[in-house]
Amino acid sequence: VLVDNSDLKQAPVVIETSPTYRNLFGTIDRVVDRYGRVVTNFTRIKSGSLLQANGGYLVINLEDALTEPFVWKELKRVLTSGHAEIEVYDPFSMFTIAALKPEPVPLDVKVIAVGSPLLYHLLYRYDDDFREIFKVKAEFDTEILRSEADPRMFGQLVRKLSDTEGLPAFDAQAVAELVCAASRMAADQRRVTSEFCRIVDLVREAGYWSRRDGAPLVSASHVRQALREQIDRSDLVADKIRELIAEGTLLISLGEPAVGQANGLTVADLGDYQFGWPVRVTASMGVGTAGLINIEREARLSGRTYDKGMLILEGYLRNQYARDQPLALTASLAMEQSYGGVDGDSASLVETLCLLSAIAGIPLRQDVALTGSISQHGQVQAIGGANEKIEGFFDVCREHGLSGRQGVCLPKANVHTLVLRHDVVEAVGAGQFHLWPVEHIDQAIELLTERAAGTTAEPESFHGRVQQALKAMGQALRARRGGGGGDHGSTTITTPPAPPTDPRPPLPGRSEEGDSVCG
């Protein structure tokens, strides 16, 4: 008898953590007798997990099954034929023996292959057998609604770890802090992460700090300390950037208003750690016909999404200021001191304000950082990495000294994604730091210029000043070309042709779309 499931009251469920050929399909062991001969007999027939799960379910890791030699092809054959054969595992024919050949065993098993969406789509597209054998697909979200994740669920997780690993118990505030940490991992106040392996690591580390303090229970302060320690082990790059800003190597202005420049926010993802910091965005302009020049693109440092944001910016300019007159403009935009590649459209809000400020000659506040993408009609749209961006600017402001006027302008659609550090929340509550959610670019204009956005028909409003400046540039261009009062010499914004493809191979470790996500 190879497998006996007679004592089971339900279908067998076998989880195969090592889906090698022998473990899945079984084998016939061999021994070397005293004469040096390789022999075997029926008592050395070993069943595999497929036979052990016969009549039930077998769970395997898809990537492991693909990487183990000969496993994937044989698994497809067995599931297609419905019969399992046990034979001597000798893929390279190193031994010549009279092998046993047991009769094929009828197989009725459901195989559950657990893998990533990428693996599924690759196999579905390139392996015809896969789509015929694995017909049912189930997707699991990495987040769950916070209303469904009752704190008791986290309490049960902690209790289980306490029982199995001897960790100290958590008090109610510590469990609540775990829930907040899970929301931070999901970047959403309404949800928590379902990647409980990350929560388990946090529970273990909080238990360590509780033991070190000699506390009978794990408190919220221990959970926060565990979070800080996790960051401190990974934020070397962030520390270096903050040092460069503090010593003035990276130029960030928090002082008097300035024309044509503002503080944008960028975020970097190092895999296990994400952090943000401010970056100076500048615009320059003059009379001409070159249109809007994307310096990052010309230097081949921008990704496709960043370039799309610049094209949307051009669409906003046409929609807002070119309804009754063409635009005569040569302007350029750049993220200063950015050399490693940029991507993302979340800088389009700050870039638009910098350009309009340069055109109108109206200064922008430097103690406010902006993040957000815009539509061609000026709506401010949600972006990613809001928590890291806000905290990065807060750290720089705190280093320079909080004035009570500093803060971040962000999309209103991102409010529900904010799960900020406790020191940032306390500073906002005390009025030392501010968050300004906006839905339209006009709200950001009024915040940074401290004047009414108005309309193009109101001469003293912000939009009116921009319209007058553009009109004056058009007249100057026509006069310079000798066009008089006609408009045949005017132009409209055009996108410069794309630079030629760089024949050089890409730099090692650098993707086509850059190394950081900016915005």
C-alpha positions in Angstrom: 0.0 0.0 0.0 1.6 3.2 -1.1 -1.1 5.7 0.1 -3.8 5.1 2.7 -6.3 8.0 3.1 -9.1 5.8 4.6 -8.9 7.6 7.9 -9.6 11.0 6.4 -13.2 12.3 6.7 -12.7 14.8 3.9 -10.8 15.1 0.7 -7.0 15.2 1.2 -5.2 18.5 0.9 -1.5 18.2 0.3 0.8 21.3 0.3 4.0 20.4 -1.5 6.7 22.9 -0.5 9.4 21.3 -2.6 7.9 20.1 -5.9 10.9 18.2 -7.2 10.3 15.3 -9.6 10.7 12.7 -6.9 8.5 14.5 -4.4 5.7 15.0 -7.0 5.6 11.8 -9.0 7.3 9.3 -6.7 10.2 7.1 -7.5 11.7 3.6 -7.1 14.7 3.7 -4.9 17.8 1.6 -5.8 20.5 0.1 -3.7 24.0 -1.2 -4.4 24.5 -4.8 -3.2 27.7 -6.3 -2.0 28.7 -7.2 -5.6 28.4 -3.6 -6.7 25.2 -4.2 -8.6 22.4 -1.6 -8.6 19.2 -3.5 -7.7 15.6 -2.6 -6.5 12.3 -4.4 -5.7 8.7 -3.5 -5.1 9.2 -2.6 -1.5 11.3 0.4 -2.7 8.4 2.0 -4.6 7.7 5.5 -3.1 4.6 7.5 -3.8 4.7 11.2 -4.6 2.5 14.0 -3.4 0.2 13.6 -6.5 -0.8 10.2 -5.4 -1.1 11.3 -1.8 -3.5 14.0 -2.9 -5.5 11.6 -5.2 -9.2 12.4 -4.7 -8.4 15.8 -3.3 -6.2 18.9 -3.8 -2.5 19.5 -4.3 -1.0 22.9 -3.7 2.3 23.8 -5.3 4.3 26.9 -6.0 4.2 27.6 -9.7 7.6 29.2 -10.0 9.2 26.2 -8.2 7.5 23.7 -10.5 8.7 25.6 -13.6 12.3 25.8 -12.4 12.7 22.2 -11.3 14.1 20.0 -14.1 11.6 17.9 -16.0 8.7 18.7 -13.5 6.5 21.0 -15.6 6.4 18.9 -18.7 5.6 15.7 -16.7 3.0 17.5 -14.6 1.1 18.6 -17.7 1.3 15.1 -19.1 0.0 13.5 -15.9 -2.9 15.9 -15.6 -3.8 15.6 -19.2 -3.8 11.8 -19.2 -5.3 11.3 -15.8 -2.8 8.6 -14.9 0.3 8.7 -12.7 3.2 6.4 -13.4 5.9 5.7 -10.9 9.3 4.9 -12.4 13.0 5.1 -11.5 14.1 8.7 -11.6 17.2 8.5 -13.9 16.9 11.4 -16.3 20.5 11.0 -17.6 20.4 7.2 -17.9 23.4 6.8 -15.7 22.4 3.3 -14.5 21.3 0.3 -16.6 19.1 -1.9 -14.5 16.0 -4.0 -15.1 13.6 -1.5 -13.6 10.2 -2.2 -12.2 7.3 -0.7 -14.1 4.2 -0.5 -11.9 0.8 -0.2 -13.5 -0.4 3.4 -14.1 -2.6 4.7 -11.3 -5.9 6.5 -12.2 -5.6 10.1 -10.9 -8.3 12.4 -9.8 -6.7 15.4 -8.3 -7.1 19.2 -8.4 -3.8 21.0 -8.6 -3.7 24.5 -7.2 -0.7 26.4 -8.6 0.2 29.6 -6.6 2.1 32.2 -8.5 2.4 35.8 -9.6 0.2 37.5 -12.2 3.2 37.9 -14.5 3.8 34.1 -14.5 0.1 33.4 -15.2 -0.1 35.8 -18.1 3.2 34.5 -19.6 2.1 30.9 -19.4 -1.4 31.7 -20.6 0.0 33.4 -23.7 2.9 31.1 -24.6 1.9 27.7 -23.2 -1.1 26.3 -25.0 -1.4 23.4 -22.5 -1.5 25.7 -19.5 -4.8 27.3 -20.6 -6.4 23.9 -21.2 -5.3 22.4 -17.9 -5.6 25.4 -15.5 -9.0 26.7 -16.4 -10.0 28.4 -13.1 -8.1 31.6 -12.1 -8.5 33.2 -8.7 -7.0 36.6 -7.9 -6.1 37.7 -4.4 -5.9 41.4 -3.5 -3.0 42.8 -1.6 -5.4 45.0 0.4 -8.6 44.5 2.3 -11.1 47.1 3.5 -10.4 48.3 7.0 -14.0 47.8 8.0 -13.6 44.1 7.2 -10.3 43.9 9.1 -11.6 44.0 12.6 -8.9 44.8 15.2 -9.7 41.5 16.7 -8.2 39.9 13.6 -4.9 41.5 14.4 -5.3 40.6 18.0 -5.8 36.9 17.0 -2.6 37.1 14.9 -0.6 38.5 17.8 -2.1 35.8 20.1 -1.1 33.1 17.7 2.5 34.4 17.5 2.6 34.7 21.2 1.6 31.1 21.6 3.9 29.6 18.9 6.9 31.9 19.3 6.7 33.0 22.9 6.3 36.7 22.1 4.8 39.0 24.8 1.2 40.0 24.6 0.1 43.3 23.0 -2.1 45.8 24.7 -5.1 47.4 22.9 -3.1 50.5 21.9 -0.4 48.4 20.4 -2.9 46.4 18.3 -4.4 49.7 17.1 -0.9 50.9 16.2 -0.5 47.7 14.2 -3.7 48.5 12.3 -2.4 52.0 11.5 0.9 50.5 10.3 -1.1 48.1 8.0 -3.0 51.1 6.6 0.3 52.8 6.0 1.6 49.8 4.1 -1.5 49.9 1.9 -1.2 53.7 1.6 -4.9 54.1 2.3 -6.9 55.1 5.4 -9.7 52.9 4.3 -7.7 49.7 3.7 -5.0 47.5 5.3 -2.4 45.4 3.7 -3.1 41.7 3.3 0.6 40.9 3.2 0.6 39.7 6.8 4.2 38.5 6.5 5.2 42.2 6.9 2.9 42.6 9.9 4.4 39.5 11.5 7.9 40.9 11.1 6.7 44.1 12.8 5.1 42.1 15.7 8.3 40.2 16.3 10.4 43.3 16.4 8.0 45.2 18.6 8.1 42.1 21.0 11.9 42.4 21.0 11.9 46.0 22.1 9.3 45.2 24.8 11.5 42.5 26.2 14.5 44.8 26.1 12.6 47.4 28.1 11.4 44.8 30.6 7.8 45.6 29.9 5.2 42.9 30.6 3.1 44.0 27.5 4.0 45.4 24.1 2.7 49.0 24.0 2.1 51.4 21.1 5.5 53.0 21.8 7.3 49.7 21.1 5.5 49.3 17.8 6.5 52.8 16.8 10.1 52.1 17.9 10.1 49.0 15.7 8.9 51.0 12.8 11.6 53.7 13.4 14.3 51.0 13.6 13.2 49.4 10.3 13.5 52.9 8.7 16.9 53.6 10.3 18.4 50.5 8.9 17.4 51.4 5.3 17.5 55.2 5.0 21.1 55.8 4.3 20.4 57.3 0.9 17.7 59.5 2.3 20.0 60.7 5.0 22.7 61.6 2.4 20.1 63.6 0.4 19.0 65.5 3.5 22.6 66.3 4.3 23.2 67.7 0.8 20.1 69.9 1.2 21.2 71.1 4.6 24.7 72.0 3.5 23.4 73.8 0.4 24.7 71.4 -2.2 21.2 70.6 -3.4 19.5 74.0 -3.7 16.1 74.2 -2.0 14.6 77.6 -1.2 12.3 78.1 1.7 12.6 81.9 1.8 11.2 84.8 -0.1 8.8 84.3 -3.1 10.6 83.9 -6.5 9.5 84.1 -10.1 9.6 81.0 -12.3 10.6 78.5 -9.6 9.0 76.4 -7.0 9.5 73.3 -4.8 8.4 70.0 -6.4 8.4 66.7 -4.6 10.0 63.4 -5.7 9.9 59.9 -4.3 12.4 57.0 -4.7 11.5 53.3 -4.3 14.4 51.2 -3.1 12.3 48.1 -2.9 12.1 47.7 0.9 12.0 51.4 1.6 10.5 54.5 -0.1 11.3 58.1 0.8 10.7 61.5 -0.6 12.5 64.8 -0.8 12.0 68.2 -2.4 13.5 69.2 -5.8 13.7 72.7 -7.4 11.6 73.1 -10.5 12.4 76.1 -12.7 11.0 77.7 -15.9 12.4 80.2 -18.3 10.7 81.9 -21.2 11.0 84.4 -24.0 9.6 85.4 -27.3 10.0 82.8 -30.0 8.5 79.9 -31.9 10.2 76.8 -30.4 7.3 76.2 -28.0 7.8 74.3 -24.8 11.1 72.6 -24.4 11.3 69.7 -22.0 14.9 69.8 -20.9 14.7 66.3 -19.2 13.5 64.8 -22.5 16.2 66.6 -24.5 18.8 65.2 -22.2 17.2 61.7 -22.5 16.5 61.6 -18.7 12.7 61.5 -18.8 10.4 58.5 -19.0 7.2 58.2 -21.1 4.8 59.2 -18.3 6.8 62.3 -17.6 6.7 63.3 -21.2 3.0 62.7 -21.3 2.6 65.1 -18.4 4.5 67.8 -20.3 2.2 67.3 -23.3 -0.9 67.6 -21.1 0.7 70.9 -19.8 0.8 72.2 -23.4 -2.8 71.2 -23.8 -3.8 73.2 -20.7 -2.0 76.3 -22.1 -3.8 76.1 -25.4 -7.1 75.5 -23.7 -6.7 78.4 -21.2 -4.8 81.1 -23.2 -5.1 80.3 -27.0 -8.8 80.5 -27.6 -8.7 83.8 -29.4 -5.0 84.3 -30.1 -2.1 82.1 -31.1 0.8 81.7 -28.7 4.3 83.0 -29.5 6.5 81.4 -26.9 9.8 79.7 -26.3 10.0 78.2 -22.8 11.9 75.5 -21.0 11.2 73.5 -17.9 13.7 71.5 -15.8 14.1 69.7 -12.6 17.3 71.2 -11.3 20.2 69.0 -10.1 18.4 65.8 -11.3 20.8 63.5 -13.0 19.5 60.0 -12.6 16.4 59.9 -14.7 12.9 61.0 -13.9 9.4 59.6 -14.6 5.8 60.1 -13.6 3.4 63.0 -14.3 3.0 64.2 -10.7 5.2 67.2 -11.3 2.9 68.7 -13.9 1.1 70.9 -11.4 4.3 72.5 -10.1 5.7 72.8 -13.6 2.6 74.6 -14.8 2.8 77.1 -12.0 6.5 77.7 -12.6 5.8 78.4 -16.3 2.9 80.7 -15.7 4.8 82.5 -13.0 7.7 83.1 -15.5 5.3 84.3 -18.1 3.4 86.7 -15.9 6.3 87.8 -13.7 4.4 86.9 -10.6 6.5 85.3 -7.8 5.5 82.0 -6.1 5.9 81.1 -2.4 8.9 79.0 -1.7 7.8 77.7 1.6 5.1 75.5 0.0 5.9 72.4 -2.0 3.5 71.0 -4.6 2.7 67.6 -5.9 -0.1 66.6 -8.3 -0.8 65.9 -11.9 -3.2 68.1 -14.0 -5.7 67.5 -16.8 -5.9 69.6 -19.9 -8.7 71.5 -18.2 -6.8 72.2 -15.0 -8.2 69.6 -12.6 -5.7 68.3 -10.1 -5.4 64.5 -10.1 -4.2 61.9 -7.6 -0.6 60.8 -7.5 1.4 58.1 -5.7 3.8 58.3 -2.8 1.9 61.2 -1.1 3.0 60.1 2.4 6.7 59.9 1.5 6.6 63.2 -0.3 5.0 65.1 2.5 7.3 63.6 5.1 10.4 64.3 3.0 9.5 68.0 2.7 8.6 68.1 6.4 12.0 66.8 7.4 13.7 69.5 5.3 11.5 72.2 6.8 12.2 71.0 10.3 15.9 71.0 9.6 15.7 74.7 8.6 13.2 75.5 11.3 9.4 75.3 11.2 7.9 78.8 10.5 4.2 78.0 10.8 3.7 78.8 7.1 5.3 75.9 5.5 3.4 73.0 4.0 2.4 70.9 1.0 -0.2 71.5 -1.6 -1.5 68.1 -2.8 -4.5 66.7 -4.7 -7.7 66.5 -2.7 -8.2 63.0 -4.2 -5.1 61.9 -2.2 -6.5 62.8 1.3 -7.7 59.3 2.0 -4.2 57.9 1.2 -2.6 60.0 4.0 -1.3 57.8 6.8 1.5 60.1 8.1 4.1 59.7 10.8 3.1 60.8 14.2 5.5 63.8 14.3 4.0 65.2 11.1 0.5 64.7 12.4 1.4 66.5 15.6 3.1 69.4 13.7 0.0 69.8 11.5 -2.3 69.8 14.6 -0.1 72.4 16.3 -0.3 74.7 13.2 3.5 74.4 12.6 3.0 72.6 9.3 0.1 72.7 6.8 -1.5 70.5 4.2 -3.6 72.1 1.4 -5.8 69.8 -0.6 -6.8 71.3 -4.0 -9.1 70.1 -6.8 -8.2 72.7 -9.5 -5.0 74.5 -10.5 -6.6 77.8 -9.7 -6.7 76.9 -6.0 -2.9 76.2 -6.1 -2.3 79.5 -8.0 -4.1 81.5 -5.3 -2.2 79.6 -2.5 1.2 80.2 -4.0 0.7 83.8 -5.4 -1.7 85.0 -2.7 -3.8 86.7 -5.3 -7.0 85.8 -7.1 -6.7 83.4 -10.1 -9.5 85.2 -11.9 -10.1 84.8 -15.6 -8.2 85.9 -18.7 -10.7 88.7 -19.0 -9.7 90.2 -15.7 -6.5 92.2 -16.2 -5.3 92.3 -12.6 -6.0 88.6 -11.9 -3.3 86.0 -12.3 -4.8 84.5 -15.5 -5.3 88.1 -16.8 -1.6 88.9 -16.3 -0.6 85.7 -18.1 -2.9 86.5 -21.0 -1.6 90.1 -21.3 2.0 88.8 -21.3 1.3 86.3 -24.0 -0.4 88.9 -26.1 2.5 91.2 -25.7 4.9 88.5 -26.8 2.8 87.8 -29.9 2.9 91.5 -30.8 6.6 91.6 -30.2 7.2 88.7 -32.5 5.1 90.1 -35.3 6.8 93.4 -35.0 10.2 91.8 -35.1 9.2 89.9 -38.3 7.8 93.0 -39.8 4.3 91.6 -39.7 2.6 94.8 -38.5 -0.8 94.2 -37.2 -1.4 91.0 -39.1 -1.3 87.7 -37.6 0.5 85.8 -40.3 3.8 86.0 -38.4 2.3 84.5 -35.2 2.8 80.9 -34.1 1.4 78.4 -31.8 3.1 76.1 -29.4 4.6 73.1 -31.0 6.4 70.1 -29.6 10.0 69.9 -30.7 10.8 66.7 -32.6 11.9 63.8 -30.6 15.7 63.5 -30.3 17.3 60.7 -32.4 17.6 57.3 -30.8 20.8 57.1 -28.7 23.0 54.4 -30.5 24.9 53.8 -27.2 23.9 50.8 -25.1 22.0 51.7 -21.9 24.0 52.3 -18.8 24.2 49.2 -16.4 21.5 49.2 -13.8 19.5 52.0 -15.5 16.1 51.3 -17.0 14.7 53.0 -20.1 12.4 55.2 -17.9 14.9 56.3 -15.4 15.8 55.3 -11.8 13.4 57.5 -9.8 9.8 58.5 -9.9 9.4 62.3 -9.8 6.5 64.5 -9.2 
